[in-house]
Amino acid sequence: MKPKLLLRGLQAGDKPAAGYLLLGPEVFFRDRCLKALKKAVLGDDAGEDGLVEIDLRDQSLSRLLDETRTFSLFATSRLILGRNADGSLPRGRAKAGSDPADDLKDYFRDPTPGVTVVFECTRYDPADRDDKTKLERVAKMYASVPQVVELDRLTSSDALKGCALLADKMGLDIDRDALAELVEMLGADMARLENELVKLKLYKPDGPVTRQDLELMTPEARQSGAFELTDALARKDRGRALELIDTLSRTGAYWPMQITLLASLFRQALAVKELGGRNPRALAGELSRRGVRIWPSRAEQLAGMAAQFSRAGLQEALVALFEADRDLRRERPDDRLILEQLVLRLTA
């Protein structure tokens, strides 16, 4: 199930299941699911008496299952949280009769009344090819857990909607274009986006949030952004492009995500190129009909980007970005060297 379905059900008064597996990297909704489950199982005034947290990288699954069968003198209902559920995956050749999947199956055939067990695994991302197999192993091992909550990363569109709702709830005066820029800068990471919105609200409790406010409060906004890098690449300005790479490196940029963002911009610019010159609003509408949802200000930027590149240049850039992304995901890559080679290739 999706996290919103779980949250709606618990809010409507649904009885919590005996067990849940929270699977995926989206920590924003993970935290909300855990908060809602804690309230549903333990109530508003239960405190921490009925909550037990066990890190399955440090302790065994059998230790957690023993805890589920241990009755408490201080709480009638209990929530057992198994952090890092992937830590219980069998390593090497398991001994006969010690399969943890069988232990789970035995427990959930007859779970302890009043106890809800939650396993969480936020380490792996289903969008990453290397992580997909590991996620399948986790899902297979915990197949007997009654409910699986899929915590996939949000799309930019969903993150933008979520940010708009959070901003309204906080009473933060920030326009949609600034929100969209913030979503792109932080890779649609809702946990970080919420944190940045809280910071902006504390800094600017009254009055509209400006681009200067973003630059002051959000480290990623101090960079010139992906569009400035693409502009430097389009102008064949190797020095400026390398300077931007250096700025991003100093701020701790996660390069696979930055490459993904650049590739997305180049793909959208290629689509704009094929559509021909139109006004930004018409371009945004046409791209939306083709499944690419953008806003007019972004369409205007993409039109400018498309004008700077030839169609062949955009296609060659996409190939170069694909190869850079592949190299970044290899074992022990030299990120800086890969990015510098990319700049040299695109500005040759």
Secondary structure, 3 states (H helix, E strand, C coil): CCHHHHHHHHHCCCCCCCEEEEECCCHHHHHHHHHHHHHHHHCCCCCCCCEEEEECCCCCHHHHHHHHCCCCCCCCCEEEEEECHHHHCCCCCCCCCCCHHHHHHHHHHCCCCCEEEEEEECCCCCCCHHHHHHHHHHHHHCCCCCEEEECCCCCHHHHHHHHHHHHHHHCCCCCHHHHHHHHHHCCCCHHHHHHHHHHHHHHCCCCCCCHHHHHHHCHHHHCCCHHHHHHHHHCCCHHHHHHHHHHHHHCCCCHHHHHHHHHHHHHHHHHHHHHCCCCHHHHHHHHHHCCCCCCHHHHHHHHHHHHHCCHHHHHHHHHHHHHHHHHHCCCCCCHHHHHHHHHHHHCC
